[in-house]
Amino acid sequence: MNEISAITFAVQSFVTLFVIMDPPGATPIFLGLVADKSARVRRILAIQAAAVSLLVISIFALFGRFILGYLNISMEALQAAGALLLLLVALELLTGNTSKYGDDSNSNIALVPLGTPILAGPGAIVATMIFVQQVDSPEMATGLIAAVIAVHVAIAAALMASTTILKVIKEAGVTLVARIAGLLLAAIAVQMLVDAIRVFVEN
């Protein structure tokens, strides 16, 4: 019974995290940030972004409640902070002011905003913390670990596959992708901020 429930739990965890982290939806934003980089650097950044996201998710899965409780930070405050950071990046994409994301800051791009909060955002962090609370057997714990790793493998694969688009759309297309990515990211940021404010008001 434990094996079946563990498999079901793993599948539910994978599907939930995949939908929340939305690798296909993150690809336009990723492309907008790495458009001026070589194919090799793009692949490296895709892997690094997924690895950073996995690290952040893992840390919050293990110590999330302790960290937020110790610092007296609510999940809504974390969500609002992530929204403001995403809004800043969105404005840079919309205005074409992405010069600070040069070749000397590749690791920074993988950390912020790609790894977090675009991939490892408040929604994914909260979902993972909830799943951790539901674990009541070693099998379920193993299933959750496998689901989290599988989601990040899928993220890395999606981001790396998306870079082939840049070979087709050329420079004009790159500019268009960056503007669309900025618009999508701004909408996501505003929605995150509105949701956080709504919870603050209701409480």
N, CA and C of each residue as an Amber inpcrd file, in Angstrom:
protein
   609
   0.8430000  -1.2110000   0.0000000   0.0000000   0.0000000   0.0000000
   0.8700000   1.2500000   0.0000000   1.9890000   1.1660000   0.8270000
   2.8810000   2.3030000   0.9120000   3.5230000   2.6050000  -0.4280000
   3.8630000   1.5290000  -1.1870000   4.5270000   1.7240000  -2.4720000
   3.5980000   2.4340000  -3.4480000   2.3380000   1.9980000  -3.4980000
   1.3780000   2.6190000  -4.4150000   1.1450000   4.0750000  -4.0220000
   0.9330000   4.3280000  -2.7390000   0.6810000   5.6830000  -2.2930000
   1.9050000   6.5690000  -2.5250000   3.0910000   5.9950000  -2.3890000
   4.3180000   6.7550000  -2.6150000   4.4490000   7.1380000  -4.0790000
   4.1090000   6.2020000  -4.9680000   4.1720000   6.5010000  -6.4030000
   3.1580000   7.5760000  -6.7680000   1.9520000   7.4320000  -6.2400000
   0.9130000   8.4350000  -6.4940000   1.3420000   9.8010000  -5.9780000
   1.9180000   9.8170000  -4.7830000   2.3950000  11.0550000  -4.1760000
   3.4940000  11.6890000  -5.0350000   4.3910000  10.8640000  -5.5500000
   5.4740000  11.3650000  -6.3950000   4.9240000  11.9720000  -7.6780000
   3.9460000  11.2970000  -8.2890000   3.3440000  11.8100000  -9.5210000
   2.6220000  13.1320000  -9.2600000   1.8670000  13.1790000  -8.1620000
   1.1610000  14.4110000  -7.8130000   2.1440000  15.5590000  -7.5730000
   3.2370000  15.2580000  -6.8880000   4.2500000  16.2760000  -6.6150000
   4.8660000  16.7760000  -7.9080000   5.2010000  15.8520000  -8.8020000
   5.8260000  16.2270000 -10.0770000   4.8950000  17.1070000 -10.8980000
   3.6450000  16.6820000 -11.0480000   2.6850000  17.4290000 -11.8690000
   2.4470000  18.8200000 -11.2870000   2.2720000  18.8900000  -9.9650000
   2.0110000  20.1760000  -9.3180000   3.1780000  21.1370000  -9.5180000
   4.3950000  20.6680000  -9.2540000   5.5710000  21.5310000  -9.3860000
   5.8220000  21.9080000 -10.8420000   5.5770000  20.9710000 -11.7510000
   5.7840000  21.2640000 -13.1760000   4.8400000  22.3630000 -13.6390000
   3.5880000  22.2770000 -13.2050000   2.6020000  23.2860000 -13.6020000
   2.9480000  24.6450000 -12.9850000   3.3440000  24.6470000 -11.7110000
   3.6580000  25.9110000 -11.0380000   4.9110000  26.5500000 -11.6320000
   5.9560000  25.7490000 -11.8390000   7.2290000  26.2940000 -12.3340000
   7.1710000  26.5650000 -13.8390000   6.3070000  25.8470000 -14.5500000
   5.9720000  26.1390000 -15.9470000   7.2090000  26.3610000 -16.8310000
   7.9980000  25.3150000 -17.0920000   9.1800000  25.4590000 -17.9520000
   8.8850000  26.0640000 -19.3240000   7.8130000  25.6310000 -20.0390000
   7.5230000  26.2750000 -21.3320000   7.2510000  27.7670000 -21.2020000
   6.5830000  28.1610000 -20.1270000   6.2860000  29.5690000 -19.9240000
   7.5160000  30.3870000 -19.5710000   8.5240000  29.7240000 -18.9940000
   9.7570000  30.4310000 -18.6170000  10.7050000  30.6120000 -19.7870000
  10.5030000  29.8430000 -20.8630000  11.4570000  29.9000000 -21.9750000
  11.5290000  31.2650000 -22.6730000  10.4000000  31.9750000 -22.9100000
  10.5450000  33.3000000 -23.5370000  11.3690000  34.2640000 -22.6940000
  11.1840000  34.2020000 -21.3680000  11.9450000  35.0670000 -20.4730000
  13.4190000  34.6800000 -20.5070000  13.6750000  33.3850000 -20.4920000
  15.0470000  32.8820000 -20.5820000  15.7080000  33.3460000 -21.8730000
  14.9910000  33.2070000 -22.9880000  15.5350000  33.6090000 -24.2830000
  15.8000000  35.1040000 -24.3290000  14.9310000  35.8760000 -23.7130000
  15.1290000  37.3160000 -23.7050000  16.3830000  37.7360000 -22.9560000
  16.7450000  36.9610000 -21.9340000  17.9110000  37.2930000 -21.1210000
  19.2240000  36.7790000 -21.7210000  19.1570000  35.7080000 -22.5160000
  20.3960000  35.0930000 -23.0250000  20.5620000  35.2810000 -24.5250000
  19.7330000  36.1140000 -25.1400000  19.7310000  36.2460000 -26.5960000
  21.0910000  36.6530000 -27.1670000  21.8460000  37.4570000 -26.4230000
  23.1040000  37.9690000 -26.9570000  24.3040000  37.0900000 -26.6050000
  24.0460000  35.9060000 -26.0960000  25.1290000  35.0290000 -25.6710000
  25.3290000  33.8740000 -26.6510000  26.4810000  33.2380000 -26.5770000
  26.7820000  32.1240000 -27.4740000  25.9400000  30.9180000 -27.1110000
  25.8310000  29.9730000 -28.0560000  25.0250000  28.7720000 -27.8170000
  25.5590000  27.9800000 -26.6270000  26.8720000  27.9190000 -26.5050000
  27.4750000  27.1870000 -25.3940000  27.1090000  27.8170000 -24.0530000
  27.1960000  29.1490000 -23.9810000  26.8610000  29.8540000 -22.7430000
  25.3820000  29.6830000 -22.4090000  24.5290000  29.7000000 -23.4230000
  23.0930000  29.5050000 -23.1750000  22.8290000  28.1460000 -22.5460000
  23.4810000  27.1170000 -23.0900000  23.2850000  25.7660000 -22.5310000
  23.7710000  25.7060000 -21.0890000  24.9100000  26.3190000 -20.8410000
  25.4470000  26.3270000 -19.4830000  24.5040000  27.0490000 -18.5280000
  23.9850000  28.1970000 -18.9810000  23.0630000  28.9600000 -18.1490000
  21.7700000  28.1990000 -17.8830000  21.3010000  27.4470000 -18.8690000
  20.0870000  26.6420000 -18.6810000  20.2960000  25.6180000 -17.5700000
  21.4490000  24.9560000 -17.6050000  21.7510000  23.9490000 -16.5860000
  21.9590000  24.6110000 -15.2270000  22.6780000  25.7370000 -15.2110000
  22.9270000  26.4350000 -13.9530000  21.6390000  26.9530000 -13.3340000
  20.7410000  27.4830000 -14.1660000  19.4730000  28.0000000 -13.6500000
  18.6530000  26.8870000 -13.0070000  18.6060000  25.7320000 -13.6710000
  17.8820000  24.5870000 -13.1060000  18.5420000  24.1220000 -11.8100000
  19.8840000  24.1280000 -11.7820000  20.5970000  23.6990000 -10.5830000
  20.3560000  24.6570000  -9.4210000  20.3600000  25.9530000  -9.7070000
  20.0930000  26.9520000  -8.6660000  18.6700000  26.7860000  -8.1290000
  17.7290000  26.5890000  -9.0370000  16.3430000  26.3820000  -8.6250000
  16.2300000  25.1480000  -7.7340000  16.9030000  24.0600000  -8.1220000
  16.8800000  22.8320000  -7.3210000  17.4650000  23.0780000  -5.9400000
  18.5410000  23.8410000  -5.8800000  19.1720000  24.1400000  -4.5890000
  18.2370000  24.9460000  -3.6980000  17.6050000  25.9830000  -4.2770000
  16.7040000  26.8360000  -3.4990000  15.5070000  26.0330000  -2.9940000
  14.9130000  25.2410000  -3.8870000  13.7670000  24.4150000  -3.4960000
  14.1590000  23.4420000  -2.3950000  15.3300000  22.8370000  -2.5180000
  15.7930000  21.8610000  -1.5190000  16.0110000  22.5210000  -0.1590000
  16.6150000  23.7040000  -0.1670000  16.8650000  24.4090000   1.0920000
  15.5500000  24.7400000   1.8000000  14.5780000  25.2440000   1.0310000
  13.2940000  25.5910000   1.6500000  12.5030000  24.3460000   2.0430000
  12.6920000  23.2580000   1.3180000  12.0210000  22.0120000   1.6960000
  12.5150000  21.5300000   3.0520000  13.8130000  21.6880000   3.2910000
  14.3980000  21.1980000   4.5340000  14.2760000  22.2090000   5.6740000
  14.5170000  23.4800000   5.3670000  14.6180000  24.4740000   6.4410000
  13.6860000  25.6730000   6.2630000  12.7550000  25.5880000   5.2980000
  11.9340000  26.7440000   4.9660000  11.1790000  27.3380000   6.1330000
  10.4510000  26.5060000   6.8500000   9.6350000  27.0240000   7.9500000
  10.5090000  27.6130000   9.0590000  11.6460000  26.9810000   9.3000000
  12.5540000  27.5000000  10.3220000  13.1200000  28.8560000   9.9090000
  13.5550000  28.9620000   8.6370000  14.1470000  30.2100000   8.1430000
  13.1360000  31.3540000   8.1990000  11.9380000  31.1200000   7.6580000
  10.9290000  32.1770000   7.6360000  10.4650000  32.5310000   9.0420000
  10.3340000  31.5200000   9.8870000   9.9140000  31.7700000  11.2600000
  10.9680000  32.5390000  12.0430000  12.2360000  32.1720000  11.8670000
  13.3240000  32.8400000  12.5820000  13.4370000  34.3040000  12.1750000
  13.2630000  34.5700000  10.8760000  13.3590000  35.9420000  10.3770000
  12.0300000  36.6890000  10.4670000  10.9920000  35.9850000  10.9240000
   9.6530000  36.5690000  11.0510000   9.1530000  37.1100000   9.7050000
   9.3310000  36.2990000   8.6580000   8.9180000  36.6610000   7.3030000
   7.7440000  35.7740000   6.8920000   6.6790000  36.3810000   6.4070000
   5.5380000  35.6050000   5.9340000   5.7530000  35.2080000   4.4810000
   5.0230000  34.2060000   4.0320000   5.1250000  33.7850000   2.6350000
   4.6380000  34.8920000   1.7140000   3.6750000  35.6950000   2.1950000
   3.1760000  36.7930000   1.3810000   4.2680000  37.8510000   1.1620000
   5.0640000  38.1230000   2.2130000   6.1630000  39.0780000   2.0790000
   7.2090000  38.5540000   1.1010000   7.4860000  37.2560000   1.1780000
   8.4340000  36.6460000   0.2430000   7.9190000  36.7560000  -1.1890000
   6.6240000  36.5290000  -1.3540000   6.0220000  36.6250000  -2.6850000
   6.0780000  38.0590000  -3.2100000   5.8060000  39.0350000  -2.3580000
   5.8490000  40.4330000  -2.7800000   7.2690000  40.8360000  -3.1710000
   8.2590000  40.3800000  -2.4130000   9.6490000  40.6970000  -2.7340000
  10.0440000  40.0900000  -4.0790000   9.6260000  38.8620000  -4.3030000
   9.9050000  38.2290000  -5.5900000   9.2280000  38.9570000  -6.7390000
   8.0190000  39.4430000  -6.4910000   7.2870000  40.1690000  -7.5280000
   8.0060000  41.4600000  -7.9090000   8.5030000  42.1860000  -6.9220000
   9.2130000  43.4400000  -7.1920000  10.4970000  43.1810000  -7.9750000
  11.1860000  42.0990000  -7.6310000  12.4070000  41.7480000  -8.3530000
  12.0950000  41.4020000  -9.8030000  11.0430000  40.6250000 -10.0220000
  10.6460000  40.2640000 -11.3840000  10.2200000  41.5020000 -12.1750000
   9.5410000  42.4300000 -11.5160000   9.1000000  43.6460000 -12.1950000
  10.2950000  44.4720000 -12.6580000  11.3370000  44.5110000 -11.8560000
  12.5500000  45.2360000 -12.2320000  13.1780000  44.6270000 -13.4860000
  13.2720000  43.2970000 -13.5110000  13.8360000  42.6050000 -14.6750000
  12.9510000  42.8280000 -15.9030000  11.6330000  42.7930000 -15.7040000
  10.6980000  42.9970000 -16.8130000  10.8800000  44.3770000 -17.4420000
  11.0480000  45.3890000 -16.6210000  11.2450000  46.7450000 -17.1400000
  12.5350000  46.8450000 -17.9410000  13.5650000  46.1310000 -17.5130000
  14.8300000  46.1410000 -18.2480000  14.6760000  45.4550000 -19.6060000
  13.9050000  44.3870000 -19.6440000  13.6610000  43.6970000 -20.9120000
  12.8270000  44.5570000 -21.8500000  11.8360000  45.2370000 -21.3080000
  10.9590000  46.0650000 -22.1320000  11.6830000  47.2760000 -22.7140000
  12.6230000  47.8100000 -21.9570000  13.3460000  48.9980000 -22.4200000
  14.6330000  48.6500000 -23.1530000  14.9700000  47.3680000 -23.1880000
  16.2040000  46.9530000 -23.8460000  17.4400000  47.2480000 -23.0230000
  17.2480000  47.5900000 -21.7660000  18.3740000  47.9370000 -20.8860000
  18.8690000  46.7100000 -20.1490000  19.4150000  45.7500000 -20.9020000
  19.9140000  44.5160000 -20.2960000  21.4270000  44.4460000 -20.3770000
  22.0830000  45.5950000 -20.5200000  23.5340000  45.6060000 -20.6740000
  24.2560000  45.0740000 -19.4480000  23.6100000  45.1800000 -18.2840000
  24.2870000  44.7070000 -17.0820000  24.3640000  43.1860000 -17.0440000
  23.5630000  42.5250000 -17.9070000  23.6410000  41.0780000 -17.9880000
  24.6750000  40.6960000 -19.0380000  25.8630000  41.1700000 -18.8750000
  26.9190000  40.8980000 -19.8500000  27.5860000  39.5730000 -19.6120000
  28.6650000  39.3050000 -20.4040000  29.3530000  38.0300000 -20.2880000
  30.0040000  37.8490000 -18.9270000  30.2940000  38.9650000 -18.2450000
  30.9530000  38.8460000 -16.9520000  29.9700000  38.5900000 -15.8230000
  28.6970000  38.4830000 -16.1190000  27.7100000  38.2460000 -15.0620000
  26.8210000  37.0560000 -15.3680000  27.3520000  36.0870000 -16.1080000
  26.5700000  34.9050000 -16.4630000  26.0820000  34.1620000 -15.2290000
  26.9700000  34.0320000 -14.2260000  26.5810000  33.3020000 -13.0230000
  25.4580000  34.0350000 -12.3020000  25.4650000  35.3740000 -12.3600000
  24.4110000  36.1450000 -11.7150000  23.0610000  35.9100000 -12.3840000
  23.0670000  35.7780000 -13.7220000  21.8250000  35.5160000 -14.4310000
  21.2420000  34.1710000 -14.0090000  22.0960000  33.1710000 -13.8730000
  21.6360000  31.8530000 -13.4540000  21.0510000  31.8910000 -12.0440000
  21.6290000  32.7510000 -11.2020000  21.1270000  32.8840000  -9.8330000
  19.8380000  33.6920000  -9.8100000  19.9230000  34.9130000 -10.3090000
  18.7950000  35.8550000 -10.3320000  18.7800000  36.5410000 -11.6880000
  17.6880000  36.5640000 -12.4050000  16.3510000  36.0960000 -11.9740000
  15.9730000  34.6900000 -12.4380000  16.8690000  33.9900000 -13.1910000
  16.4600000  32.7060000 -13.7540000  16.2060000  31.6460000 -12.6810000
  17.2390000  31.3500000 -11.8740000  17.0840000  30.3000000 -10.8680000
  15.9910000  30.6250000  -9.8730000  16.0120000  31.8450000  -9.4130000
  14.9910000  32.3530000  -8.5010000  14.8650000  33.8520000  -8.7070000
  13.6850000  34.4360000  -8.7910000  12.3810000  33.8150000  -8.4820000
  11.5950000  33.3220000  -9.6950000  12.1750000  33.3130000 -10.9190000
  11.3940000  32.8600000 -12.0680000  11.0480000  31.3790000 -11.9330000
  12.0540000  30.5370000 -11.6390000  11.8020000  29.1050000 -11.5130000
  11.4200000  28.7450000 -10.0820000  12.3240000  28.9750000  -9.1600000
  12.0390000  28.6810000  -7.7560000  11.3670000  29.8960000  -7.1260000
  10.1260000  30.1200000  -7.4950000   9.3610000  31.2450000  -6.9800000
   8.5870000  30.8680000  -5.7280000   7.8590000  31.8170000  -5.1610000
   7.0880000  31.5570000  -3.9460000   6.1070000  30.3960000  -4.0900000
   5.4570000  30.2890000  -5.2600000   4.4970000  29.2100000  -5.4550000
   5.1420000  27.8380000  -5.3490000   6.2800000  27.6690000  -6.0190000
   6.9840000  26.3870000  -5.9820000   7.5230000  26.1060000  -4.5890000
   8.0150000  27.1480000  -3.9210000   8.5510000  26.9710000  -2.5700000
   7.4550000  26.5380000  -1.6030000   6.3180000  27.2260000  -1.6550000
   5.2050000  26.8840000  -0.7580000   4.6970000  25.4730000  -1.0460000
   4.5350000  25.1340000  -2.3320000   4.0460000  23.8020000  -2.6990000
   4.9790000  22.7220000  -2.1700000   6.2820000  22.9410000  -2.3050000
   7.2560000  21.9520000  -1.8270000   7.1890000  21.8130000  -0.3200000
   7.0640000  22.9370000   0.3940000   6.9720000  22.8860000   1.8550000
   5.7190000  22.1390000   2.3030000   4.6290000  22.3040000   1.5600000
   3.3850000  21.5860000   1.8870000   3.5720000  20.0930000   1.6530000
   4.2060000  19.7330000   0.5240000   4.4510000  18.3140000   0.2420000
   5.3380000  17.6840000   1.3220000   6.3180000  18.4160000   1.8120000
   7.2050000  17.9020000   2.8540000   6.3990000  17.5760000   4.1100000
   5.4370000  18.4310000   4.4330000   4.5910000  18.1960000   5.6010000
   3.7510000  16.9300000   5.4560000   3.4260000  16.5730000   4.2090000
   2.5670000  15.4160000   3.9600000   3.3410000  14.0960000   3.9620000
   4.6530000  14.1700000   3.9580000   5.4650000  12.9590000   3.9310000
   5.3580000  12.2320000   5.2660000   4.9940000  10.9450000   5.2200000
   4.8890000  10.1750000   6.4580000   5.5460000   8.7980000   6.3510000
   6.3850000   8.6110000   5.3330000   7.0990000   7.3470000   5.1970000
   8.3540000   7.5680000   4.3580000   9.3570000   6.7000000   4.5130000
  10.5750000   6.8280000   3.6890000  10.2800000   6.7320000   2.1970000
   9.2750000   5.9200000   1.8410000   8.9200000   5.7740000   0.4250000
   8.3880000   7.0780000  -0.1540000   7.5310000   7.7630000   0.6330000
   6.9900000   9.0380000   0.1690000   8.0940000  10.0930000   0.0730000
   9.0280000  10.0610000   1.0110000  10.1480000  10.9980000   0.9630000
  10.9850000  10.7630000  -0.2920000  11.2210000   9.4940000  -0.6070000
  11.9750000   9.1590000  -1.8130000  11.2250000   9.6030000  -3.0630000
   9.9090000   9.4040000  -3.0560000   9.0910000   9.8190000  -4.1950000
   9.1300000  11.3230000  -4.4020000   9.0870000  12.1000000  -3.3030000
   9.1370000  13.5590000  -3.4020000  10.4880000  14.0190000  -3.9340000
  11.5610000  13.4090000  -3.4460000  12.9030000  13.7580000  -3.9260000
  13.0190000  13.4840000  -5.4220000  12.5210000  12.3080000  -5.8460000
  12.5710000  11.9550000  -7.2630000  11.7550000  12.9340000  -8.1020000
  10.6010000  13.3500000  -7.5970000   9.7360000  14.2880000  -8.3330000
  10.4140000  15.6420000  -8.5030000  11.0190000  16.1380000  -7.4340000
  11.6960000  17.4460000  -7.4910000  12.8600000  17.4020000  -8.4820000
  13.6380000  16.3350000  -8.4320000  14.7720000  16.2030000  -9.3590000
  14.2700000  16.0900000 -10.7940000  13.2240000  15.2950000 -11.0170000
  12.6820000  15.1020000 -12.3630000  12.1680000  16.4120000 -12.9490000
  11.5210000  17.2320000 -12.1250000  11.0260000  18.5240000 -12.5960000
  12.1790000  19.3990000 -13.0630000  13.2680000  19.3990000 -12.3330000
  14.3990000  20.2490000 -12.6980000  15.1650000  19.7110000 -13.9000000
  15.1650000  18.4100000 -14.0820000  15.7320000  17.8490000 -15.3150000
  14.9000000  18.3080000 -16.5160000  13.5700000  18.3000000 -16.3480000
  12.6770000  18.7580000 -17.4170000  12.8850000  20.2490000 -17.6880000
  13.1060000  21.0260000 -16.6490000  13.3480000  22.4630000 -16.8120000
  14.6170000  22.6930000 -17.6200000  15.6980000  22.0250000 -17.2390000
  16.9680000  22.1800000 -17.9500000  16.8240000  21.7810000 -19.4110000
  16.1250000  20.6780000 -19.6650000  15.9260000  20.2100000 -21.0380000
  15.1170000  21.2130000 -21.8540000  14.0590000  21.7660000 -21.2480000
  13.2080000  22.7350000 -21.9590000  13.9770000  24.0070000 -22.2940000
  14.7620000  24.4950000 -21.3410000  15.5180000  25.7250000 -21.5770000
  16.6030000  25.5190000 -22.6310000  17.2860000  24.3750000 -22.5680000
  18.3220000  24.1090000 -23.5650000  17.7220000  23.9360000 -24.9580000
  16.5800000  23.2590000 -25.0400000  15.9290000  23.0590000 -26.3370000
  15.4450000  24.3760000 -26.9200000  15.0470000  25.3050000 -26.0550000
  14.4910000  26.5740000 -26.5350000  15.5390000  27.4370000 -27.2220000
  16.8140000  27.2180000 -26.9150000  17.8540000  28.0770000 -27.4850000
  17.9920000  27.9050000 -28.9940000  17.5160000  26.7920000 -29.5290000
  17.5970000  26.5980000 -30.9830000  16.7070000  27.5860000 -31.7270000
  15.7000000  28.1210000 -31.0250000  14.8010000  29.1010000 -31.6430000
  15.5800000  30.3370000 -32.0830000  16.5900000  30.7130000 -31.2920000
  17.3420000  31.9300000 -31.5850000  18.1090000  31.8360000 -32.9000000
  18.4230000  30.6160000 -33.3390000  19.1260000  30.4510000 -34.6110000
  18.2180000  30.7740000 -35.7920000  16.9060000  30.6790000 -35.5580000
  15.9390000  30.8610000 -36.6360000  15.4370000  32.2930000 -36.7200000
  15.2030000  32.9160000 -35.5540000  14.5110000  34.2090000 -35.5600000
  15.4380000  35.4030000 -35.7920000  16.7590000  35.1970000 -35.6800000
  17.7490000  36.2410000 -35.9580000  17.5800000  37.4500000 -35.0220000
  18.2690000  38.5590000 -35.3720000  18.3520000  39.6880000 -34.4430000
  17.0140000  40.3720000 -34.2190000  16.2570000  40.5950000 -35.2820000
  14.9520000  41.2560000 -35.1310000  14.0260000  40.4120000 -34.2620000
  14.0670000  39.1190000 -34.4750000  13.2400000  38.2190000 -33.6740000
  13.6640000  38.2030000 -32.2230000  14.9590000  38.3110000 -31.9900000
  15.4770000  38.3460000 -30.6270000  14.9200000  39.5500000 -29.8670000
  14.9200000  40.7080000 -30.5390000  14.3680000  41.9130000 -29.9210000
  12.8870000  41.7360000 -29.5950000  12.1580000  41.1310000 -30.5240000
  10.7310000  40.8890000 -30.3050000  10.5140000  39.9460000 -29.1330000
  11.3190000  38.8680000 -29.0820000  11.2060000  37.9070000 -27.9790000
  11.4790000  38.5880000 -26.6420000  12.4850000  39.4570000 -26.6160000
  12.8180000  40.1560000 -25.3780000  11.6650000  41.0440000 -24.9120000
  11.0240000  41.7390000 -25.8590000   9.9080000  42.6150000 -25.4900000
   8.7110000  41.7890000 -24.9910000   8.4130000  40.7010000 -25.6990000
   7.3080000  39.8300000 -25.2710000   7.6050000  39.2440000 -23.8920000
   8.8460000  38.8060000 -23.7010000   9.2390000  38.2520000 -22.4040000
   9.0770000  39.2900000 -21.3000000   9.4670000  40.5320000 -21.5990000
   9.3140000  41.5920000 -20.6120000   7.8670000  41.8380000 -20.2510000
   6.9990000  41.8160000 -21.2660000   5.5730000  42.0220000 -21.0260000
   4.9870000  40.8880000 -20.1840000   5.3330000  39.6450000 -20.5310000
   4.8450000  38.4920000 -19.7660000   5.3540000  38.5310000 -18.3330000
   6.6310000  38.8720000 -18.1900000   7.2270000  38.9040000 -16.8580000
   6.6040000  40.0100000 -16.0120000   6.3160000  41.1640000 -16.6350000
   5.6630000  42.2540000 -15.9070000   4.2820000  41.8300000 -15.4290000
   3.5380000  41.1270000 -16.2960000   2.2020000  40.6600000 -15.9210000
   2.2710000  39.6620000 -14.7680000   3.2470000  38.7530000 -14.8360000
   3.4270000  37.7720000 -13.7580000   3.7640000  38.4780000 -12.4500000
   4.6690000  39.4630000 -12.5300000   5.0930000  40.1900000 -11.3350000
   3.9260000  40.9440000 -10.7050000   3.1380000  41.6340000 -11.5350000
   1.9960000  42.3870000 -11.0160000   0.9820000  41.4450000 -10.3670000
   0.7240000  40.2990000 -11.0000000  -0.2200000  39.3370000 -10.4370000
   0.2690000  38.8060000  -9.0900000   1.5740000  38.4990000  -9.0090000
   2.1510000  38.0370000  -7.7440000   1.9990000  39.1010000  -6.6610000
   2.2480000  40.3520000  -7.0330000   2.1610000  41.4500000  -6.0650000
   0.7240000  41.6600000  -5.6080000  -0.2160000  41.6010000  -6.5410000
  -1.6310000  41.7550000  -6.2070000  -2.0890000  40.6380000  -5.2680000
  -1.6800000  39.4090000  -5.5730000  -2.0530000  38.2730000  -4.7220000
  -1.5060000  38.4470000  -3.3070000  -0.2440000  38.8960000  -3.2060000
   0.3520000  39.0960000  -1.8940000  -0.3690000  40.2030000  -1.1160000
  -0.6850000  41.3020000  -1.7960000  -1.3830000  42.4190000  -1.1440000
  -2.7720000  41.9730000  -0.7030000  -3.4470000  41.1750000  -1.5360000
  -4.7840000  40.7040000  -1.1900000  -4.7670000  39.8860000   0.0950000
  -3.7650000  39.0180000   0.2310000  -3.6540000  38.2030000   1.4380000
  -3.3640000  39.0870000   2.6540000  -2.4800000  40.0870000   2.4810000
  -2.1840000  41.0160000   3.5600000  -3.4560000  41.7100000   4.0330000
  -4.2700000  42.1830000   3.0940000  -5.5000000  42.9060000   3.4210000
  -6.4960000  42.0000000   4.1250000  -6.6380000  40.7740000   3.6220000
  -7.5950000  39.8350000   4.2080000  -7.2180000  39.4330000   5.6060000
  -5.9150000  39.4220000   5.8630000  -5.4590000  39.0270000   7.2100000
  -5.4220000  40.2160000   8.1530000
